[in-house]
Amino acid sequence: MITAYTTAAWTGLASTVAEAAATLAGLLFVAVSINLRQILAYPNLPGRAAQTLITFATALLAAVFVLVPGQSRIALGVELAVAGVTIGAGLLVIDVRAGQSDQETAMTRMLSRVLPSVAACGCLTVAGASLLANGGGGLYWLVPTFVIVIVSGLGNAWILLVEIMR
């Protein structure tokens, strides 16, 4: 029986996400390596690259936490909640320090950088909190976390690999 509060049925998803996140982090390193000069020419792009790497690492860490064998629901809940709050705060600090480029409006910055970070880390935090409460969705909150991380991370990788050359 699949339940949102035990990890047994979630290991397949966690393994897949861990592999995907690691692969996407590798893609990001390629993008940064190829376009390092152009990235460094724009004051906000090194921060965006860091945010993207941390975003992929968020999915990887959450998946690893789920894959720890024999871990209690409470321990996993604490790990996910603490990771969500800590990583979310870190991503927001990086965004503030990176600043806004001349090509961005405040709205595009909010939609492309701030909102995905807050949404993904918020869902991760809720996953942990609902595991601790043993109600409210539990591990199902990891699904939007993973989707947001992958979609926003791919968007940022595209910008760092292709759009920067325009």
Backbone as JSON, one array per atom type, in Angstrom:
{
  "sequence": "MITAYTTAAWTGLASTVAEAAATLAGLLFVAVSINLRQILAYPNLPGRAAQTLITFATALLAAVFVLVPGQSRIALGVELAVAGVTIGAGLLVIDVRAGQSDQETAMTRMLSRVLPSVAACGCLTVAGASLLANGGGGLYWLVPTFVIVIVSGLGNAWILLVEIMR",
  "N": [[0.83, -1.19, 0.0], [0.59, 2.17, -0.91], [1.68, 4.99, 0.74], [1.71, 8.33, 1.97], [3.35, 8.76, 4.05], [5.31, 6.95, 4.6], [8.45, 5.78, 3.46], [8.92, 3.61, 1.79], [7.52, 3.1, -0.68], [8.39, 5.18, -2.18], [10.97, 5.12, -3.05], [11.72, 4.49, -5.69], [10.95, 6.77, -7.19], [12.55, 8.64, -5.85], [15.14, 7.7, -6.43], [15.2, 8.04, -9.22], [14.88, 10.82, -9.43], [17.17, 11.67, -8.06], [19.2, 10.78, -9.8], [18.51, 12.25, -12.12], [18.76, 14.9, -11.17], [21.5, 15.0, -10.55], [22.56, 14.6, -13.09], [21.56, 16.86, -14.42], [22.85, 18.85, -12.97], [25.42, 18.38, -13.85], [25.09, 19.12, -16.55], [24.71, 21.82, -16.15], [27.27, 22.56, -15.22], [28.72, 22.16, -17.57], [27.52, 24.13, -19.2], [28.26, 26.46, -17.8], [31.04, 26.24, -17.95], [31.51, 26.41, -20.72], [30.58, 28.97, -21.31], [31.84, 30.78, -19.58], [33.23, 33.29, -19.64], [31.27, 35.03, -20.71], [29.27, 34.76, -18.78], [30.53, 35.8, -16.51], [30.71, 38.4, -17.34], [28.32, 39.62, -16.85], [26.93, 40.97, -14.02], [24.84, 39.72, -12.52], [24.65, 37.08, -13.36], [26.58, 35.09, -12.37], [25.51, 34.63, -9.81], [23.01, 33.65, -10.54], [23.78, 31.28, -11.76], [24.81, 29.96, -9.52], [22.47, 29.78, -7.96], [21.02, 28.04, -9.59], [22.58, 25.7, -9.51], [22.35, 25.11, -6.77], [19.63, 24.73, -6.68], [19.3, 22.36, -8.21], [20.77, 20.74, -6.49], [19.09, 20.75, -4.31], [16.92, 19.08, -5.02], [18.39, 16.74, -5.32], [19.42, 16.33, -2.7], [16.99, 16.07, -1.22], [15.99, 13.73, -2.38], [18.01, 11.93, -1.68], [17.71, 11.96, 1.12], [15.21, 10.69, 1.33], [15.95, 8.18, 0.47], [17.47, 7.05, 2.49], [18.02, 4.16, 4.25], [15.78, 2.58, 6.55], [15.17, 4.84, 8.01], [13.42, 6.92, 10.28], [10.09, 8.31, 10.12], [9.89, 10.73, 11.47], [12.58, 11.63, 11.59], [13.11, 11.95, 8.83], [11.2, 13.9, 8.26], [12.17, 16.09, 9.75], [14.65, 16.48, 8.46], [13.83, 17.17, 5.83], [12.26, 19.48, 6.3], [14.09, 21.25, 7.56], [16.02, 21.42, 5.55], [14.48, 22.6, 3.5], [13.84, 25.18, 4.58], [16.42, 26.22, 5.12], [17.81, 26.05, 2.63], [16.06, 27.54, 1.03], [16.26, 30.09, 2.24], [18.96, 30.6, 1.75], [18.98, 30.68, -1.08], [17.43, 32.96, -1.52], [19.06, 34.93, -0.37], [21.27, 34.8, -2.1], [19.99, 35.66, -4.44], [19.32, 38.32, -3.8], [21.87, 39.42, -3.47], [22.87, 39.03, -6.04], [21.46, 40.75, -7.63], [19.64, 42.67, -10.13], [19.5, 42.34, -13.63], [20.01, 44.5, -16.52], [18.39, 43.58, -18.53], [16.25, 42.44, -17.32], [13.01, 42.8, -15.87], [11.44, 43.84, -12.82], [9.3, 42.12, -12.48], [9.87, 39.91, -14.2], [12.16, 38.99, -12.97], [11.13, 38.23, -10.51], [9.33, 36.19, -11.29], [11.03, 34.37, -12.62], [13.21, 33.83, -10.96], [12.84, 34.29, -8.13], [10.23, 33.34, -7.34], [10.22, 30.51, -8.2], [12.23, 29.48, -6.46], [11.21, 30.02, -3.88], [8.77, 28.64, -4.04], [9.56, 25.92, -4.55], [11.22, 25.35, -2.31], [9.43, 25.95, -0.32], [7.45, 23.96, -0.72], [9.04, 21.74, -0.14], [9.59, 22.21, 2.55], [6.99, 22.06, 3.59], [6.49, 19.38, 3.02], [8.24, 18.15, 4.84], [7.2, 19.18, 7.28], [4.59, 18.16, 7.21], [5.1, 15.46, 7.3], [6.1, 15.31, 9.88], [3.8, 16.02, 11.28], [2.22, 13.95, 10.56], [0.16, 14.14, 8.76], [-1.52, 15.95, 6.14], [-0.43, 15.65, 3.63], [2.24, 14.81, 3.35], [4.83, 13.0, 1.79], [3.88, 13.47, -0.75], [4.16, 16.15, -1.27], [6.7, 16.35, -2.22], [6.58, 15.93, -4.93], [5.64, 18.36, -6.35], [7.84, 19.89, -5.56], [10.02, 18.6, -6.84], [9.26, 18.87, -9.54], [9.16, 21.68, -9.91], [11.83, 22.34, -9.34], [13.2, 20.97, -11.4], [12.08, 22.08, -13.77], [12.52, 24.91, -13.45], [15.28, 24.91, -13.07], [16.18, 23.81, -15.53], [15.35, 25.87, -17.21], [17.0, 27.98, -16.34], [19.51, 26.85, -16.9], [19.33, 26.75, -19.68], [19.33, 29.48, -20.26], [21.92, 30.14, -19.4], [23.42, 28.62, -21.12], [22.54, 28.96, -23.82], [20.92, 31.36, -24.33], [22.55, 33.41, -23.4], [24.36, 33.79, -25.37], [23.16, 35.35, -27.27]],
  "CA": [[0.0, 0.0, 0.0], [1.35, 3.41, -1.0], [1.27, 6.0, 1.71], [2.49, 9.56, 1.92], [4.07, 8.92, 5.31], [6.39, 5.96, 4.69], [9.3, 5.97, 2.28], [9.1, 2.38, 1.01], [7.0, 3.2, -2.05], [8.91, 6.4, -2.8], [12.39, 4.98, -3.39], [11.9, 4.54, -7.15], [10.9, 8.18, -7.57], [13.72, 9.32, -5.28], [16.31, 7.28, -7.21], [15.11, 8.68, -10.52], [15.12, 12.25, -9.25], [18.58, 11.85, -7.71], [19.97, 10.63, -11.05], [18.2, 13.39, -12.99], [19.34, 16.12, -10.6], [22.95, 14.93, -10.72], [22.82, 14.79, -14.52], [21.3, 18.26, -14.75], [23.95, 19.63, -12.39], [26.52, 18.22, -14.8], [24.76, 19.98, -17.69], [24.96, 23.2, -15.72], [28.72, 22.76, -15.21], [29.11, 22.3, -18.97], [27.06, 25.45, -19.64], [29.09, 27.49, -17.17], [32.39, 26.11, -18.49], [31.53, 26.89, -22.1], [30.26, 30.4, -21.38], [32.31, 31.43, -18.36], [33.52, 34.71, -19.88], [30.02, 35.77, -20.86], [28.58, 34.74, -17.48], [31.22, 36.74, -15.62], [30.53, 39.76, -17.85], [27.05, 40.14, -16.31], [27.04, 40.83, -12.56], [23.82, 38.88, -11.9], [24.66, 35.7, -13.84], [27.21, 34.11, -11.48], [24.53, 34.29, -8.78], [21.99, 32.8, -11.15], [24.39, 29.95, -11.91], [24.86, 29.37, -8.17], [21.09, 29.42, -7.61], [20.63, 26.86, -10.36], [23.28, 24.55, -8.94], [21.72, 24.82, -5.48], [18.29, 24.2, -6.97], [19.46, 20.94, -8.55], [21.22, 20.07, -5.27], [17.92, 20.61, -3.44], [16.25, 17.84, -5.42], [19.3, 15.63, -5.03], [19.42, 16.11, -1.24], [15.69, 15.55, -0.8], [15.93, 12.34, -2.84], [18.92, 11.14, -0.82], [17.06, 11.82, 2.43], [14.16, 9.67, 1.2], [16.57, 6.88, 0.22], [18.18, 6.52, 3.66], [17.28, 2.97, 4.7], [15.4, 2.44, 7.94], [15.03, 6.12, 8.68], [12.08, 7.15, 10.8], [9.29, 9.38, 9.55], [10.24, 11.97, 12.18], [13.9, 12.07, 11.13], [12.97, 12.44, 7.47], [10.46, 15.16, 8.33], [13.09, 17.14, 10.21], [15.63, 16.74, 7.39], [13.2, 17.89, 4.72], [11.85, 20.82, 6.74], [15.29, 22.07, 7.77], [16.61, 21.67, 4.23], [13.64, 23.56, 2.79], [14.01, 26.52, 5.14], [17.82, 26.65, 4.98], [18.13, 26.26, 1.22], [15.25, 28.66, 0.57], [16.86, 31.33, 2.73], [20.21, 30.78, 1.0], [18.66, 31.09, -2.45], [16.97, 34.35, -1.49], [20.24, 35.77, -0.12], [22.02, 34.85, -3.36], [19.24, 36.49, -5.38], [19.47, 39.74, -3.41], [23.25, 39.82, -3.77], [23.1, 39.01, -7.49], [20.85, 41.93, -8.23], [18.8, 42.55, -11.33], [20.19, 42.78, -14.85], [19.32, 45.51, -17.33], [17.44, 42.89, -19.38], [15.14, 41.94, -16.5], [12.13, 43.69, -15.12], [11.2, 43.29, -11.49], [8.35, 41.01, -12.62], [10.54, 38.71, -14.75], [13.05, 38.5, -11.92], [10.28, 37.56, -9.52], [8.78, 34.96, -11.87], [12.04, 33.41, -13.07], [14.23, 33.51, -9.96], [12.38, 34.27, -6.74], [9.07, 32.46, -7.17], [10.56, 29.08, -8.2], [12.99, 29.14, -5.25], [10.29, 30.04, -2.74], [7.79, 27.56, -4.21], [10.2, 24.61, -4.38], [11.65, 25.18, -0.91], [8.2, 25.94, 0.48], [6.87, 22.61, -0.82], [9.93, 20.84, 0.59], [9.36, 22.46, 3.97], [5.67, 21.51, 3.91], [6.65, 17.91, 3.03], [8.81, 17.79, 6.13], [6.26, 19.5, 8.36], [3.44, 17.25, 7.19], [5.58, 14.17, 7.82], [6.16, 15.44, 11.34], [2.42, 16.05, 11.77], [1.57, 12.72, 10.1], [-1.05, 14.55, 8.06], [-1.36, 17.13, 5.31], [0.13, 15.35, 2.31], [3.49, 14.07, 3.47], [5.78, 12.94, 0.69], [3.3, 13.98, -1.98], [4.67, 17.5, -1.46], [7.96, 16.28, -2.95], [6.32, 15.96, -6.37], [5.8, 19.73, -6.88], [9.22, 20.32, -5.33], [10.87, 18.07, -7.9], [8.86, 19.45, -10.83], [9.6, 23.08, -9.94], [13.28, 22.35, -9.41], [13.66, 20.55, -12.73], [11.66, 23.06, -14.79], [13.22, 26.19, -13.29], [16.71, 24.66, -13.3], [16.4, 23.69, -16.96], [15.22, 27.21, -17.78], [18.22, 28.73, -16.04], [20.61, 26.24, -17.67], [19.16, 27.21, -21.06], [19.79, 30.88, -20.31], [23.37, 30.16, -19.24], [24.06, 27.91, -22.22], [22.14, 29.42, -25.15], [20.46, 32.75, -24.4], [23.65, 34.33, -23.13], [25.1, 34.01, -26.61], [22.41, 36.24, -28.18]],
  "C": [[0.87, 1.25, 0.0], [0.78, 4.41, 0.01], [2.21, 7.2, 1.62], [3.4, 9.7, 3.13], [5.09, 7.83, 5.57], [7.17, 6.0, 3.38], [9.37, 4.75, 1.36], [8.65, 2.52, -0.44], [7.59, 4.38, -2.82], [10.35, 6.26, -3.28], [12.64, 5.02, -4.9], [11.92, 5.97, -7.65], [12.16, 8.9, -7.09], [14.98, 8.96, -6.06], [16.34, 7.98, -8.57], [15.43, 10.16, -10.42], [16.58, 12.51, -8.9], [19.46, 11.76, -8.96], [19.75, 11.82, -11.97], [18.86, 14.66, -12.47], [20.86, 16.14, -10.76], [23.33, 15.17, -12.19], [22.63, 16.24, -14.92], [22.35, 19.19, -14.14], [25.18, 19.54, -13.28], [26.32, 19.07, -16.04], [25.06, 21.44, -17.34], [26.46, 23.5, -15.71], [29.25, 22.92, -16.63], [28.75, 23.7, -19.47], [27.95, 26.55, -19.08], [30.51, 27.44, -17.74], [32.5, 26.69, -19.89], [31.4, 28.41, -22.16], [30.77, 31.2, -20.19], [32.58, 32.92, -18.56], [32.24, 35.54, -19.96], [29.27, 35.83, -19.54], [29.21, 35.76, -16.54], [31.07, 38.19, -16.07], [29.25, 40.42, -17.32], [27.03, 39.91, -14.8], [26.02, 39.89, -11.92], [23.92, 37.4, -12.29], [25.46, 34.71, -12.99], [26.28, 33.69, -10.34], [23.44, 33.39, -9.31], [22.52, 31.39, -11.36], [24.45, 29.23, -10.56], [23.47, 28.94, -7.72], [20.66, 28.15, -8.33], [21.3, 25.61, -9.83], [22.65, 24.15, -7.61], [20.32, 24.25, -5.67], [18.36, 22.72, -7.32], [19.91, 20.14, -7.32], [20.07, 19.86, -4.29], [17.18, 19.32, -3.75], [17.11, 16.64, -5.08], [19.31, 15.32, -3.53], [18.1, 15.53, -0.75], [15.56, 14.08, -1.18], [16.82, 11.45, -1.98], [18.31, 10.93, 0.56], [16.0, 10.72, 2.4], [14.78, 8.27, 1.08], [17.33, 6.3, 1.41], [17.4, 5.34, 4.21], [16.98, 3.0, 6.2], [15.2, 3.73, 8.7], [13.58, 6.33, 9.14], [11.4, 8.3, 10.06], [9.67, 10.72, 10.17], [11.59, 12.5, 11.7], [13.83, 12.64, 9.72], [12.23, 13.78, 7.45], [11.35, 16.32, 8.75], [14.08, 17.49, 9.11], [15.03, 17.56, 6.26], [12.82, 19.31, 5.11], [13.06, 21.74, 6.92], [15.95, 22.39, 6.43], [15.8, 22.71, 3.47], [13.84, 24.98, 3.27], [15.42, 27.05, 4.87], [18.16, 26.96, 3.53], [17.33, 27.44, 0.67], [15.83, 29.99, 0.99], [18.16, 31.63, 1.97], [19.97, 31.26, -0.42], [18.2, 32.54, -2.51], [18.13, 35.31, -1.24], [21.06, 35.9, -1.4], [21.32, 35.76, -4.36], [19.41, 37.97, -5.06], [20.87, 40.23, -3.76], [23.53, 39.89, -5.26], [22.54, 40.25, -8.16], [20.09, 41.62, -9.5], [19.58, 43.07, -12.54], [19.37, 43.84, -15.56], [18.24, 44.88, -18.2], [16.21, 42.4, -18.63], [14.29, 43.08, -15.98], [11.98, 43.07, -13.73], [10.26, 42.08, -11.56], [9.03, 39.76, -13.17], [11.52, 38.13, -13.74], [12.25, 37.7, -10.9], [9.8, 36.21, -10.06], [9.85, 33.92, -12.22], [13.03, 33.0, -11.98], [13.68, 33.36, -8.55], [11.26, 33.26, -6.53], [9.43, 30.97, -7.22], [11.32, 28.64, -6.94], [12.07, 29.04, -4.04], [9.31, 28.87, -2.84], [8.4, 26.19, -3.96], [10.58, 24.37, -2.93], [10.46, 25.21, 0.03], [7.55, 24.56, 0.46], [7.72, 21.6, -0.07], [9.73, 20.98, 2.1], [8.01, 21.89, 4.41], [5.72, 19.98, 3.92], [7.19, 17.46, 4.38], [7.86, 18.03, 7.28], [5.08, 18.54, 8.38], [3.84, 15.83, 7.57], [5.62, 14.2, 9.35], [4.76, 15.4, 11.95], [1.65, 14.77, 11.44], [0.2, 13.02, 9.46], [-0.76, 15.76, 7.2], [-0.65, 16.88, 3.99], [1.45, 14.63, 2.31], [4.38, 14.16, 2.25], [5.19, 13.37, -0.65], [3.75, 15.4, -2.28], [6.02, 17.5, -2.17], [7.74, 16.37, -4.46], [6.38, 17.39, -6.92], [7.21, 20.28, -6.65], [10.09, 19.88, -6.49], [10.53, 18.69, -9.26], [9.35, 20.89, -10.94], [11.11, 23.16, -10.1], [13.77, 22.01, -10.82], [13.3, 21.59, -13.78], [12.44, 24.37, -14.65], [14.72, 26.03, -13.52], [17.04, 24.52, -14.77], [16.3, 25.05, -17.65], [16.48, 28.03, -17.55], [19.42, 28.17, -16.8], [20.54, 26.67, -19.13], [19.67, 28.64, -21.21], [21.31, 30.93, -20.27], [24.11, 29.5, -20.39], [23.78, 28.56, -23.57], [21.84, 30.92, -25.18], [21.57, 33.76, -24.17], [24.44, 34.67, -24.38], [24.39, 34.96, -27.57], [22.79, 37.68, -27.99]]
}
